[in-house]
Amino acid sequence: MWTVLAVCSAFLLGLYDAAKKQALNKNGVLTVLLVATALSTLFVSPFLRFGPWEDHLKLALKAVLVTSSWVSGMVGLKLLPLTTVSTIKGSRPMFVVIFSIILFGETLSWMQWAGVVVVLAALFLLGHTSRSDGSVQVRKAGFIWMGVSVITGVASALYDKHIMQGMEPLFVQSWTNLYITVLLGFCVLVEAIRSRDIAGDGGNGSALLSRSKARMDVAESSATADASRARTAFRWDWWLVVVAVLITGADALYFFALKRPDALLSVISVIRRGAVIITFLCGVVFFKEKNIKAKSLNLLLMAAGVALLLIGS
């Protein structure tokens, strides 16, 4: 039963990634994450019942881990090629599997191990065949940010297994979403203040420079401020509601799957990475993306790995 819930969660997660890409046409990443998470919190608000303060501290820590993973991943994506980012992110399930065995004593059958290996191989190959999709210069800082994203993402997944042993799924989802909304709101506020300061510095400093240089600095400052404001400015888009609905469903199914006493975090984590199959299909049908043939072979390999996991479970 928990494997079915994990597959359904992966399906919605794949649609969520595609819908989020569409929502990014009108709003910046931080804005989309903030609004979608706030709407998701609204959807599950009936389950915001008070509980022990110890539980709230645990969920606040989870919110910090999730927000850190999201924000650091965004910075890493800006600094590194898409190929590198996808390959690094593809390593998350491997670490989750390893630490699930070490920390929780999970054991996998030979078929489950085969499925894990096949999926991880497919993720690696998918990153390799995506080299032509991006040409951004690789920077050392980008690897640091992606390292933070992977570490906090893996920590969040392992932490989920721990806290779900004593809490109800919708209680965890509702309060975690609320705390993440507060943290993302703070990030957006900081970005907005930063963009305002950039614009102000451009105007004040120009009086001390020569006229030609001042004009150049003001233009650069204005462009930087405009770009920063574009990341935080909000324009209503119904795709934000779609994003919120999909992530709410995906998270709920994930938490309910993890709550099952016989559930294996290592298998659930790998199955959820199969969401890339749905995202890939949406990219082909709706976004007309390129380099399809080579990627299709990798996605078929991943589907075979997920099938092995389901049969073995």
Backbone as CSV, one residue per row, in Angstrom:
resi,resn,N_x,N_y,N_z,CA_x,CA_y,CA_z,C_x,C_y,C_z
1,MET,0.821,-1.213,0.000,0.000,0.000,0.000,0.855,1.263,0.000
2,TRP,1.937,1.260,0.810,2.779,2.445,0.891,3.526,2.702,-0.406
3,THR,3.807,1.650,-1.179,4.459,1.855,-2.466,3.518,2.540,-3.454
4,VAL,2.226,2.189,-3.395,1.235,2.846,-4.255,1.137,4.324,-3.906
5,LEU,1.112,4.626,-2.615,1.076,6.024,-2.181,2.325,6.771,-2.656
6,ALA,3.481,6.109,-2.595,4.728,6.745,-3.045,4.702,7.016,-4.539
7,VAL,4.177,6.075,-5.318,4.079,6.265,-6.770,3.138,7.419,-7.092
8,CYS,1.987,7.464,-6.415,1.035,8.567,-6.638,1.657,9.903,-6.250
9,SER,2.439,9.908,-5.172,3.135,11.120,-4.760,4.136,11.560,-5.823
10,ALA,4.874,10.594,-6.386,5.840,10.907,-7.443,5.143,11.468,-8.679
11,PHE,3.979,10.898,-9.007,3.214,11.376,-10.162,2.825,12.847,-9.979
12,LEU,2.281,13.175,-8.807,1.887,14.562,-8.543,3.110,15.478,-8.456
13,LEU,4.211,14.948,-7.938,5.432,15.739,-7.830,5.976,16.089,-9.214
14,GLY,5.867,15.152,-10.158,6.292,15.431,-11.517,5.445,16.515,-12.164
15,LEU,4.128,16.440,-11.956,3.234,17.482,-12.469,3.519,18.819,-11.787
16,TYR,3.861,18.766,-10.503,4.191,19.981,-9.745,5.396,20.696,-10.358
17,ASP,6.442,19.946,-10.699,7.625,20.551,-11.304,7.290,21.220,-12.632
18,ALA,6.432,20.560,-13.427,6.038,21.134,-14.716,5.191,22.387,-14.518
19,ALA,4.253,22.342,-13.573,3.398,23.504,-13.300,4.225,24.659,-12.740
20,LYS,5.221,24.329,-11.922,6.083,25.377,-11.363,6.871,26.081,-12.458
21,LYS,7.316,25.327,-13.449,8.019,25.930,-14.575,7.107,26.912,-15.316
22,GLN,5.842,26.544,-15.478,4.883,27.424,-16.130,4.631,28.672,-15.280
23,ALA,4.541,28.504,-13.970,4.291,29.635,-13.078,5.455,30.616,-13.066
24,LEU,6.663,30.146,-13.377,7.842,31.000,-13.375,7.857,31.986,-14.539
25,ASN,6.903,31.860,-15.465,6.821,32.804,-16.575,6.411,34.192,-16.102
26,LYS,5.691,34.277,-14.987,5.194,35.565,-14.505,5.817,36.002,-13.182
27,ASN,6.384,35.073,-12.436,6.926,35.400,-11.120,8.275,34.732,-10.909
28,GLY,9.049,35.302,-9.981,10.339,34.742,-9.644,10.206,33.471,-8.817
29,VAL,11.325,32.757,-8.669,11.298,31.471,-7.982,10.860,31.625,-6.526
30,LEU,11.466,32.585,-5.814,11.100,32.779,-4.417,9.630,33.129,-4.259
31,THR,9.141,33.972,-5.171,7.734,34.363,-5.107,6.819,33.172,-5.340
32,VAL,7.152,32.346,-6.335,6.338,31.163,-6.628,6.333,30.214,-5.433
33,LEU,7.510,29.980,-4.858,7.597,29.093,-3.694,6.794,29.642,-2.518
34,LEU,6.895,30.948,-2.286,6.191,31.563,-1.163,4.680,31.463,-1.330
35,VAL,4.182,31.881,-2.489,2.733,31.892,-2.710,2.178,30.471,-2.717
36,ALA,2.878,29.555,-3.395,2.401,28.176,-3.461,2.375,27.538,-2.072
37,THR,3.418,27.788,-1.284,3.454,27.223,0.061,2.387,27.847,0.949
38,ALA,2.166,29.154,0.792,1.118,29.823,1.572,-0.264,29.273,1.222
39,LEU,-0.516,29.054,-0.070,-1.800,28.476,-0.477,-1.937,27.048,0.033
40,SER,-0.849,26.292,-0.029,-0.878,24.923,0.480,-1.184,24.915,1.975
41,THR,-0.600,25.871,2.688,-0.890,25.999,4.121,-2.370,26.285,4.348
42,LEU,-2.935,27.127,3.489,-4.363,27.446,3.591,-5.218,26.197,3.364
43,PHE,-4.817,25.371,2.411,-5.583,24.155,2.097,-5.631,23.190,3.286
44,VAL,-4.526,23.093,4.004,-4.453,22.130,5.114,-4.625,22.811,6.475
45,SER,-5.047,24.082,6.465,-5.206,24.832,7.714,-6.191,24.203,8.696
46,PRO,-7.226,23.453,8.235,-8.106,22.814,9.225,-7.391,21.842,10.157
47,PHE,-6.184,21.432,9.784,-5.451,20.470,10.615,-4.401,21.167,11.496
48,LEU,-4.467,22.500,11.552,-3.525,23.253,12.378,-3.966,23.251,13.844
49,ARG,-4.072,22.110,14.414,-4.429,22.010,15.831,-3.159,22.142,16.673
50,PHE,-3.344,22.645,17.889,-2.204,22.803,18.782,-1.753,21.441,19.304
51,GLY,-0.467,21.340,19.464,0.108,20.109,20.000,1.213,20.451,20.977
52,PRO,1.934,19.461,21.456,3.044,19.712,22.388,4.087,20.646,21.775
53,TRP,4.652,21.505,22.603,5.629,22.467,22.081,6.869,21.764,21.537
54,GLU,7.148,20.575,22.060,8.288,19.818,21.532,8.066,19.453,20.064
55,ASP,6.819,19.116,19.711,6.514,18.793,18.318,6.701,20.001,17.422
56,HIS,6.324,21.170,17.909,6.465,22.385,17.106,7.938,22.735,16.888
57,LEU,8.760,22.485,17.881,10.198,22.707,17.702,10.757,21.770,16.634
58,LYS,10.297,20.529,16.654,10.755,19.568,15.651,10.332,19.994,14.242
59,LEU,9.086,20.462,14.115,8.583,20.865,12.805,9.234,22.171,12.337
60,ALA,9.571,23.044,13.284,10.279,24.268,12.916,11.660,23.927,12.360
61,LEU,12.313,22.933,12.970,13.619,22.486,12.463,13.475,21.899,11.071
62,LYS,12.420,21.115,10.853,12.184,20.562,9.520,11.993,21.677,8.496
63,ALA,11.245,22.722,8.881,11.015,23.843,7.980,12.321,24.536,7.607
64,VAL,13.224,24.650,8.575,14.534,25.250,8.314,15.314,24.394,7.313
65,LEU,15.273,23.071,7.488,15.980,22.169,6.573,15.424,22.269,5.152
66,VAL,14.096,22.249,5.031,13.467,22.314,3.709,13.766,23.644,3.023
67,THR,13.596,24.745,3.757,13.842,26.065,3.176,15.300,26.224,2.784
68,SER,16.204,25.745,3.611,17.635,25.818,3.296,17.952,25.037,2.030
69,SER,17.348,23.861,1.892,17.577,23.035,0.706,17.059,23.732,-0.542
70,TRP,15.863,24.306,-0.459,15.279,25.006,-1.609,16.122,26.210,-2.036
71,VAL,16.434,27.081,-1.077,17.130,28.331,-1.398,18.550,28.056,-1.879
72,SER,19.290,27.175,-1.193,20.653,26.864,-1.617,20.656,26.173,-2.977
73,GLY,19.643,25.345,-3.245,19.533,24.718,-4.554,19.300,25.731,-5.661
74,MET,18.513,26.766,-5.358,18.274,27.831,-6.338,19.563,28.578,-6.658
75,VAL,20.350,28.896,-5.621,21.617,29.600,-5.840,22.580,28.719,-6.637
76,GLY,22.636,27.429,-6.284,23.498,26.516,-7.019,23.097,26.393,-8.480
77,LEU,21.794,26.382,-8.752,21.310,26.299,-10.125,21.720,27.525,-10.925
78,LYS,21.794,28.673,-10.246,22.196,29.906,-10.923,23.684,29.892,-11.276
79,LEU,24.498,29.231,-10.458,25.953,29.272,-10.639,26.516,28.111,-11.452
80,LEU,25.768,27.006,-11.541,26.289,25.804,-12.190,25.471,25.439,-13.423
81,PRO,26.081,24.658,-14.324,25.320,24.163,-15.472,24.197,23.229,-15.024
82,LEU,23.137,23.186,-15.802,21.995,22.342,-15.479,22.409,20.883,-15.365
83,THR,23.360,20.473,-16.216,23.854,19.092,-16.187,24.461,18.758,-14.827
84,THR,25.301,19.657,-14.335,25.959,19.432,-13.054,24.947,19.383,-11.922
85,VAL,23.992,20.297,-11.947,22.977,20.360,-10.902,22.145,19.086,-10.880
86,SER,21.713,18.635,-12.068,20.874,17.440,-12.126,21.633,16.206,-11.632
87,THR,22.934,16.145,-11.933,23.731,15.010,-11.488,23.907,15.026,-9.962
88,ILE,24.175,16.205,-9.423,24.342,16.326,-7.969,23.034,15.999,-7.258
89,LYS,21.932,16.542,-7.752,20.635,16.263,-7.131,20.270,14.780,-7.238
90,GLY,20.735,14.144,-8.313,20.464,12.723,-8.492,21.153,11.849,-7.462
91,SER,22.120,12.427,-6.741,22.833,11.643,-5.726,22.067,11.576,-4.410
92,ARG,21.037,12.384,-4.245,20.308,12.410,-2.970,19.764,11.042,-2.561
93,PRO,19.055,10.334,-3.462,18.513,9.036,-3.041,19.589,8.063,-2.571
94,MET,20.772,8.142,-3.167,21.849,7.242,-2.773,22.210,7.464,-1.304
95,PHE,22.334,8.725,-0.910,22.666,9.030,0.482,21.520,8.663,1.420
96,VAL,20.274,8.870,0.947,19.121,8.496,1.772,19.106,6.992,2.000
97,VAL,19.388,6.219,0.949,19.432,4.759,1.077,20.506,4.344,2.080
98,ILE,21.698,4.903,1.937,22.810,4.531,2.817,22.484,4.831,4.279
99,PHE,22.001,6.061,4.542,21.748,6.449,5.930,20.482,5.807,6.484
100,SER,19.532,5.436,5.607,18.355,4.711,6.082,18.759,3.335,6.621
101,ILE,19.721,2.726,5.945,20.218,1.419,6.394,21.000,1.569,7.701
102,ILE,21.832,2.634,7.780,22.666,2.830,8.960,21.842,3.263,10.174
103,LEU,20.954,4.230,9.987,20.238,4.830,11.112,18.988,4.063,11.514
104,PHE,18.270,3.528,10.513,16.988,2.898,10.809,17.005,1.380,10.623
105,GLY,18.139,0.850,10.216,18.259,-0.591,10.066,17.396,-1.171,8.968
106,GLU,17.094,-0.388,7.937,16.275,-0.895,6.834,17.058,-1.929,6.024
107,THR,16.359,-2.947,5.581,16.977,-3.981,4.747,16.215,-4.093,3.432
108,LEU,16.945,-4.214,2.343,16.350,-4.303,1.017,16.580,-5.685,0.435
109,SER,15.609,-6.161,-0.322,15.774,-7.428,-1.034,16.678,-7.211,-2.237
110,TRP,17.093,-8.306,-2.858,17.981,-8.171,-4.013,17.291,-7.424,-5.145
111,MET,15.970,-7.602,-5.292,15.256,-6.905,-6.356,15.147,-5.411,-6.061
112,GLN,14.954,-5.071,-4.778,14.920,-3.662,-4.409,16.279,-3.007,-4.624
113,TRP,17.339,-3.731,-4.284,18.682,-3.210,-4.528,18.911,-3.002,-6.027
114,ALA,18.449,-3.942,-6.824,18.590,-3.814,-8.279,17.846,-2.580,-8.780
115,GLY,16.645,-2.352,-8.239,15.872,-1.181,-8.630,16.567,0.113,-8.246
116,VAL,17.141,0.150,-7.038,17.857,1.345,-6.585,19.043,1.639,-7.496
117,VAL,19.818,0.603,-7.812,20.999,0.783,-8.668,20.595,1.267,-10.060
118,VAL,19.537,0.681,-10.614,19.089,1.058,-11.962,18.604,2.512,-11.982
119,VAL,17.834,2.921,-10.984,17.331,4.296,-10.940,18.480,5.288,-10.790
120,LEU,19.427,4.994,-9.899,20.565,5.893,-9.717,21.402,5.989,-10.993
121,ALA,21.572,4.866,-11.681,22.300,4.885,-12.951,21.572,5.732,-13.981
122,ALA,20.242,5.618,-14.008,19.451,6.406,-14.952,19.556,7.893,-14.650
123,LEU,19.554,8.259,-13.368,19.690,9.665,-12.989,21.047,10.217,-13.417
124,PHE,22.102,9.414,-13.238,23.436,9.845,-13.644,23.510,10.033,-15.157
125,LEU,22.980,9.079,-15.898,23.006,9.164,-17.354,22.145,10.313,-17.860
126,LEU,21.052,10.591,-17.156,20.192,11.700,-17.556,20.940,13.028,-17.435
127,GLY,21.731,13.158,-16.372,22.545,14.350,-16.235,23.590,14.445,-17.330
128,HIS,24.169,13.302,-17.712,25.194,13.282,-18.753,24.620,13.681,-20.106
129,THR,23.426,13.209,-20.444,22.832,13.503,-21.748,22.214,14.887,-21.791
130,SER,22.220,15.612,-20.662,21.658,16.962,-20.637,22.736,18.024,-20.797
131,ARG,23.952,17.619,-21.184,25.053,18.576,-21.274,24.761,19.712,-22.249
132,SER,24.057,19.416,-23.310,23.791,20.448,-24.311,22.711,21.427,-23.880
133,ASP,22.074,21.178,-22.704,20.993,22.043,-22.264,21.468,23.280,-21.527
134,GLY,22.707,23.317,-21.111,23.161,24.487,-20.367,24.637,24.734,-20.589
135,SER,25.058,25.996,-20.562,26.456,26.343,-20.803,26.955,27.386,-19.817
136,VAL,26.356,27.444,-18.624,26.768,28.402,-17.620,28.118,27.988,-17.049
137,GLN,28.985,28.950,-16.797,30.316,28.647,-16.277,30.233,28.041,-14.881
138,VAL,30.973,26.958,-14.693,30.991,26.286,-13.404,31.786,27.123,-12.403
139,ARG,31.266,27.311,-11.216,31.946,28.070,-10.175,32.054,27.229,-8.909
140,LYS,33.139,27.479,-8.185,33.368,26.723,-6.957,32.250,26.954,-5.955
141,ALA,31.777,28.200,-5.859,30.704,28.528,-4.917,29.446,27.728,-5.232
142,GLY,29.227,27.445,-6.512,28.041,26.695,-6.898,28.035,25.299,-6.299
143,PHE,29.224,24.663,-6.273,29.318,23.335,-5.688,29.047,23.382,-4.180
144,ILE,29.494,24.457,-3.550,29.252,24.597,-2.115,27.752,24.728,-1.840
145,TRP,27.085,25.576,-2.623,25.645,25.762,-2.429,24.885,24.473,-2.722
146,MET,25.256,23.760,-3.780,24.575,22.500,-4.081,24.873,21.441,-3.026
147,GLY,26.079,21.496,-2.465,26.397,20.582,-1.374,25.499,20.827,-0.170
148,VAL,25.279,22.115,0.132,24.367,22.463,1.230,22.958,21.974,0.918
149,SER,22.542,22.130,-0.336,21.198,21.703,-0.743,21.021,20.195,-0.589
150,VAL,22.011,19.440,-1.017,21.934,17.975,-0.914,21.946,17.537,0.553
151,ILE,22.853,18.117,1.349,22.965,17.727,2.754,21.668,18.012,3.508
152,THR,21.128,19.213,3.327,19.891,19.563,4.033,18.699,18.778,3.494
153,GLY,18.705,18.486,2.187,17.629,17.683,1.614,17.631,16.261,2.144
154,VAL,18.809,15.662,2.215,18.930,14.308,2.767,18.574,14.306,4.254
155,ALA,19.059,15.312,4.972,18.744,15.421,6.397,17.243,15.554,6.612
156,SER,16.578,16.316,5.755,15.127,16.492,5.871,14.398,15.169,5.663
157,ALA,14.820,14.395,4.665,14.177,13.102,4.401,14.363,12.142,5.572
158,LEU,15.584,12.083,6.107,15.844,11.206,7.250,15.080,11.681,8.486
159,TYR,14.992,12.988,8.637,14.263,13.571,9.760,12.768,13.263,9.666
160,ASP,12.253,13.207,8.434,10.838,12.853,8.234,10.527,11.488,8.836
161,LYS,11.408,10.538,8.563,11.213,9.185,9.081,11.163,9.191,10.604
162,HIS,11.989,10.033,11.207,12.064,10.106,12.664,10.794,10.725,13.261
163,ILE,10.379,11.873,12.748,9.248,12.573,13.362,7.910,11.914,13.049
164,MET,7.827,11.182,11.932,6.552,10.555,11.580,6.211,9.386,12.499
165,GLN,7.157,8.941,13.290,6.893,7.845,14.218,5.977,8.271,15.357
166,GLY,5.925,9.595,15.634,5.109,10.045,16.752,4.111,11.133,16.418
167,MET,3.950,11.468,15.121,3.027,12.526,14.727,2.145,12.062,13.579
168,GLU,1.009,12.733,13.429,0.104,12.428,12.341,0.529,13.179,11.074
169,PRO,0.335,12.571,9.897,0.795,13.178,8.644,0.293,14.596,8.399
170,LEU,-1.009,14.833,8.558,-1.558,16.148,8.244,-1.154,17.195,9.280
171,PHE,-0.900,16.777,10.506,-0.375,17.685,11.517,1.021,18.149,11.112
172,VAL,1.839,17.203,10.678,3.191,17.525,10.225,3.148,18.438,9.010
173,GLN,2.318,18.103,8.034,2.268,18.878,6.789,1.766,20.297,7.029
174,SER,0.713,20.450,7.818,0.115,21.768,8.005,1.053,22.732,8.722
175,TRP,1.625,22.288,9.835,2.496,23.183,10.593,3.829,23.421,9.883
176,THR,4.368,22.391,9.226,5.613,22.585,8.479,5.422,23.588,7.366
177,ASN,4.305,23.489,6.644,4.020,24.458,5.590,3.924,25.873,6.137
178,LEU,3.294,26.014,7.294,3.165,27.339,7.896,4.528,27.923,8.236
179,TYR,5.382,27.109,8.850,6.716,27.590,9.222,7.564,27.891,7.974
180,ILE,7.433,27.077,6.933,8.166,27.338,5.692,7.689,28.640,5.059
181,THR,6.383,28.891,5.110,5.832,30.138,4.568,6.446,31.345,5.266
182,VAL,6.569,31.275,6.595,7.176,32.374,7.353,8.632,32.576,6.935
183,LEU,9.379,31.495,6.805,10.790,31.594,6.424,10.950,32.140,5.010
184,LEU,10.115,31.662,4.073,10.188,32.161,2.697,9.781,33.625,2.632
185,GLY,8.788,34.009,3.443,8.390,35.411,3.503,9.545,36.287,3.958
186,PHE,10.316,35.800,4.923,11.497,36.531,5.381,12.529,36.656,4.261
187,CYS,12.732,35.566,3.509,13.688,35.595,2.389,13.262,36.601,1.323
188,VAL,11.983,36.623,0.998,11.466,37.576,0.005,11.631,38.998,0.505
189,LEU,11.380,39.227,1.793,11.535,40.562,2.367,12.981,41.031,2.288
190,VAL,13.917,40.136,2.613,15.338,40.474,2.527,15.721,40.810,1.086
191,GLU,15.212,40.036,0.135,15.514,40.290,-1.281,14.946,41.625,-1.730
192,ALA,13.752,41.965,-1.262,13.137,43.240,-1.630,13.927,44.413,-1.052
193,ILE,14.371,44.294,0.202,15.177,45.353,0.823,16.504,45.492,0.099
194,ARG,17.081,44.360,-0.287,18.358,44.370,-1.009,18.222,45.098,-2.341
195,SER,17.141,44.841,-3.065,16.940,45.495,-4.354,16.732,46.994,-4.181
196,ARG,16.054,47.389,-3.098,15.846,48.817,-2.840,17.161,49.501,-2.500
197,ASP,18.015,48.818,-1.714,19.310,49.389,-1.357,20.207,49.545,-2.573
198,ILE,20.129,48.579,-3.504,20.935,48.668,-4.727,20.547,49.896,-5.529
199,ALA,19.224,50.103,-5.647,18.735,51.266,-6.383,19.158,52.554,-5.700
200,GLY,19.109,52.586,-4.350,19.491,53.783,-3.617,20.964,54.086,-3.724
201,ASP,21.801,53.060,-3.638,23.249,53.256,-3.752,23.637,53.787,-5.112
202,GLY,22.921,53.319,-6.140,23.226,53.784,-7.493,22.976,55.264,-7.627
203,GLY,21.895,55.729,-7.027,21.549,57.136,-7.157,22.461,58.018,-6.321
204,ASN,22.847,57.626,-5.097,23.654,58.457,-4.216,25.098,58.536,-4.676
205,GLY,25.594,57.420,-5.189,26.999,57.400,-5.566,27.290,58.132,-6.856
206,SER,26.318,58.357,-7.692,26.565,58.953,-9.002,27.035,60.391,-8.903
207,ALA,26.683,61.097,-7.815,27.066,62.498,-7.695,28.560,62.650,-7.485
208,LEU,29.238,61.635,-7.047,30.662,61.710,-6.756,31.519,61.317,-7.946
209,LEU,30.898,60.895,-9.018,31.641,60.412,-10.175,31.505,61.371,-11.329
210,SER,32.301,61.121,-12.338,32.151,61.916,-13.545,30.809,61.619,-14.181
211,ARG,30.339,62.549,-15.030,28.989,62.414,-15.574,28.825,61.145,-16.378
212,SER,29.773,60.805,-17.230,29.632,59.611,-18.064,29.661,58.341,-17.223
213,LYS,30.599,58.293,-16.257,30.695,57.110,-15.413,29.480,56.993,-14.503
214,ALA,28.972,58.140,-14.065,27.797,58.125,-13.199,26.605,57.548,-13.930
215,ARG,26.439,57.957,-15.174,25.326,57.423,-15.954,25.443,55.911,-16.111
216,MET,26.669,55.435,-16.341,26.874,54.002,-16.505,26.554,53.256,-15.221
217,ASP,27.014,53.790,-14.076,26.767,53.132,-12.792,25.291,53.128,-12.450
218,VAL,24.622,54.248,-12.731,23.191,54.314,-12.447,22.435,53.319,-13.294
219,ALA,22.840,53.197,-14.571,22.169,52.247,-15.468,22.378,50.819,-14.991
220,GLU,23.629,50.503,-14.579,23.895,49.153,-14.089,23.146,48.881,-12.801
221,SER,23.123,49.874,-11.895,22.409,49.692,-10.634,20.925,49.525,-10.867
222,SER,20.400,50.300,-11.808,18.973,50.196,-12.105,18.638,48.839,-12.693
223,ALA,19.521,48.351,-13.582,19.278,47.033,-14.180,19.327,45.943,-13.120
224,THR,20.307,46.060,-12.200,20.407,45.070,-11.134,19.195,45.114,-10.223
225,ALA,18.779,46.340,-9.881,17.610,46.496,-9.016,16.356,45.984,-9.700
226,ASP,16.241,46.282,-11.016,15.060,45.798,-11.754,15.023,44.280,-11.770
227,ALA,16.194,43.658,-11.974,16.238,42.196,-11.996,15.877,41.628,-10.635
228,SER,16.359,42.282,-9.567,16.044,41.807,-8.218,14.570,41.983,-7.911
229,ARG,14.013,43.137,-8.321,12.580,43.362,-8.109,11.757,42.364,-8.900
230,ALA,12.244,41.992,-10.073,11.510,41.022,-10.894,11.437,39.669,-10.210
231,ARG,12.455,39.367,-9.382,12.451,38.089,-8.685,11.460,38.078,-7.530
232,THR,11.145,39.270,-6.987,10.280,39.327,-5.813,8.921,39.934,-6.096
233,ALA,8.775,40.643,-7.227,7.484,41.245,-7.559,6.449,40.146,-7.775
234,PHE,5.213,40.464,-7.434,4.162,39.454,-7.522,3.123,39.837,-8.563
235,ARG,2.813,38.897,-9.434,1.717,39.038,-10.399,0.854,37.785,-10.299
236,TRP,-0.443,38.008,-10.111,-1.322,36.863,-9.917,-1.338,35.963,-11.140
237,ASP,-1.304,34.668,-10.887,-1.318,33.665,-11.945,-2.021,32.427,-11.398
238,TRP,-3.033,31.944,-12.130,-3.774,30.777,-11.664,-2.913,29.523,-11.607
239,TRP,-1.782,29.554,-12.285,-0.871,28.422,-12.193,-0.333,28.258,-10.770
240,LEU,-0.321,29.330,-10.015,0.118,29.249,-8.622,-0.818,28.347,-7.813
241,VAL,-2.108,28.421,-8.113,-3.080,27.560,-7.436,-2.843,26.104,-7.824
242,VAL,-2.572,25.884,-9.108,-2.294,24.527,-9.588,-1.061,23.962,-8.885
243,VAL,-0.014,24.788,-8.799,1.216,24.365,-8.121,0.920,23.990,-6.673
244,ALA,0.135,24.833,-6.000,-0.183,24.594,-4.591,-0.991,23.308,-4.401
245,VAL,-1.957,23.079,-5.273,-2.779,21.867,-5.176,-1.917,20.623,-5.368
246,LEU,-1.040,20.655,-6.357,-0.215,19.486,-6.663,0.781,19.181,-5.540
247,ILE,1.430,20.210,-5.001,2.411,19.946,-3.949,1.715,19.534,-2.655
248,THR,0.506,20.040,-2.430,-0.248,19.619,-1.249,-0.574,18.129,-1.334
249,GLY,-1.055,17.693,-2.494,-1.370,16.279,-2.682,-0.134,15.402,-2.625
250,ALA,0.951,15.849,-3.262,2.185,15.062,-3.289,2.758,14.881,-1.882
251,ASP,2.769,15.955,-1.102,3.306,15.872,0.254,2.428,15.010,1.164
252,ALA,1.099,15.166,1.022,0.186,14.380,1.862,0.373,12.880,1.606
253,LEU,0.440,12.492,0.345,0.643,11.083,0.008,1.992,10.579,0.516
254,TYR,3.002,11.432,0.434,4.334,11.068,0.922,4.317,10.813,2.422
255,PHE,3.708,11.712,3.187,3.674,11.557,4.639,2.838,10.344,5.055
256,PHE,1.725,10.106,4.352,0.912,8.934,4.674,1.658,7.645,4.346
257,ALA,2.429,7.660,3.254,3.235,6.478,2.910,4.303,6.234,3.970
258,LEU,4.944,7.307,4.393,6.019,7.187,5.372,5.499,6.755,6.739
259,LYS,4.227,7.059,7.007,3.632,6.721,8.294,3.372,5.230,8.436
260,ARG,3.252,4.516,7.324,2.983,3.072,7.381,4.122,2.361,8.124
261,PRO,3.784,1.438,9.024,4.821,0.795,9.846,5.842,-0.008,9.049
262,ASP,5.440,-0.534,7.883,6.359,-1.349,7.086,7.046,-0.554,5.972
263,ALA,6.843,0.766,5.954,7.398,1.600,4.881,8.913,1.707,4.993
264,LEU,9.587,1.734,3.842,11.039,1.889,3.776,11.353,3.248,3.163
265,LEU,11.966,4.122,3.945,12.319,5.451,3.454,13.224,5.368,2.234
266,SER,14.143,4.408,2.243,15.081,4.262,1.124,14.336,4.012,-0.184
267,VAL,13.312,3.165,-0.162,12.548,2.856,-1.370,11.655,4.032,-1.753
268,ILE,11.002,4.636,-0.771,10.120,5.778,-1.051,10.904,6.920,-1.685
269,SER,12.094,7.180,-1.184,12.919,8.267,-1.710,13.271,8.038,-3.174
270,VAL,13.641,6.802,-3.487,14.006,6.487,-4.874,12.783,6.559,-5.794
271,ILE,11.647,6.046,-5.326,10.427,6.096,-6.135,10.039,7.535,-6.432
272,ARG,10.147,8.409,-5.427,9.775,9.810,-5.637,10.688,10.514,-6.625
273,ARG,11.925,10.058,-6.748,12.807,10.629,-7.766,12.329,10.274,-9.169
274,GLY,11.481,9.231,-9.243,10.878,8.876,-10.521,9.933,9.936,-11.045
275,ALA,9.680,10.970,-10.247,8.845,12.090,-10.697,9.409,12.732,-11.958
276,VAL,10.721,12.571,-12.155,11.349,13.158,-13.331,10.773,12.564,-14.621
277,ILE,10.227,11.357,-14.548,9.604,10.751,-15.731,8.391,11.566,-16.165
278,ILE,7.545,11.941,-15.210,6.362,12.748,-15.512,6.773,14.133,-15.999
279,THR,7.763,14.713,-15.326,8.247,16.033,-15.736,8.795,15.992,-17.161
280,PHE,9.496,14.905,-17.483,10.046,14.733,-18.828,8.931,14.690,-19.871
281,LEU,7.890,13.917,-19.601,6.778,13.816,-20.539,6.097,15.162,-20.725
282,CYS,5.950,15.912,-19.640,5.356,17.251,-19.746,6.259,18.172,-20.563
283,GLY,7.583,18.026,-20.384,8.513,18.841,-21.157,8.422,18.563,-22.643
284,VAL,8.197,17.308,-22.989,8.068,16.932,-24.405,6.765,17.452,-24.986
285,VAL,5.660,17.249,-24.265,4.331,17.576,-24.796,4.046,19.066,-24.754
286,PHE,4.344,19.706,-23.618,3.924,21.103,-23.425,5.019,22.127,-23.692
287,PHE,6.276,21.779,-23.402,7.348,22.757,-23.537,8.249,22.519,-24.754
288,LYS,7.978,21.452,-25.502,8.704,21.159,-26.743,10.216,21.166,-26.535
289,GLU,10.678,20.501,-25.474,12.102,20.497,-25.191,12.856,19.592,-26.170
290,LYS,14.169,19.806,-26.234,15.000,19.126,-27.224,15.775,17.965,-26.594
291,ASN,16.595,17.330,-27.453,17.458,16.223,-27.024,16.627,15.098,-26.404
292,ILE,15.539,14.749,-27.078,14.556,13.829,-26.510,14.993,12.371,-26.622
293,LYS,15.584,11.995,-27.742,15.871,10.586,-28.005,16.768,9.975,-26.940
294,ALA,17.915,10.641,-26.667,18.857,10.098,-25.680,18.235,10.085,-24.287
295,LYS,17.501,11.139,-23.955,16.876,11.208,-22.638,15.799,10.139,-22.485
296,SER,15.106,9.827,-23.578,14.040,8.825,-23.508,14.583,7.467,-23.070
297,LEU,15.747,7.106,-23.582,16.360,5.835,-23.190,16.673,5.818,-21.699
298,ASN,17.155,6.957,-21.188,17.458,7.040,-19.761,16.188,6.962,-18.920
299,LEU,15.118,7.582,-19.401,13.859,7.557,-18.655,13.239,6.164,-18.657
300,LEU,13.402,5.435,-19.771,12.927,4.053,-19.802,13.699,3.198,-18.805
301,LEU,15.006,3.457,-18.697,15.826,2.742,-17.725,15.346,3.049,-16.305
302,MET,15.015,4.318,-16.054,14.515,4.695,-14.738,13.173,4.029,-14.447
303,ALA,12.291,3.986,-15.450,10.992,3.337,-15.276,11.174,1.860,-14.933
304,ALA,12.168,1.228,-15.568,12.446,-0.179,-15.268,12.910,-0.340,-13.822
305,GLY,13.736,0.613,-13.346,14.194,0.564,-11.967,13.052,0.727,-10.974
306,VAL,12.136,1.670,-11.253,10.972,1.861,-10.386,10.098,0.614,-10.377
307,ALA,9.964,-0.025,-11.551,9.175,-1.252,-11.643,9.786,-2.351,-10.781
308,LEU,11.111,-2.462,-10.779,11.788,-3.442,-9.928,11.513,-3.165,-8.449
309,LEU,11.523,-1.886,-8.088,11.249,-1.519,-6.694,9.833,-1.909,-6.299
310,LEU,8.878,-1.662,-7.207,7.489,-1.985,-6.887,7.283,-3.492,-6.783
311,ILE,7.880,-4.241,-7.706,7.730,-5.695,-7.676,8.415,-6.272,-6.423
312,GLY,9.595,-5.733,-6.111,10.337,-6.223,-4.951,9.711,-5.860,-3.622
313,SER,8.797,-4.850,-3.641,8.162,-4.413,-2.403,6.791,-5.051,-2.217
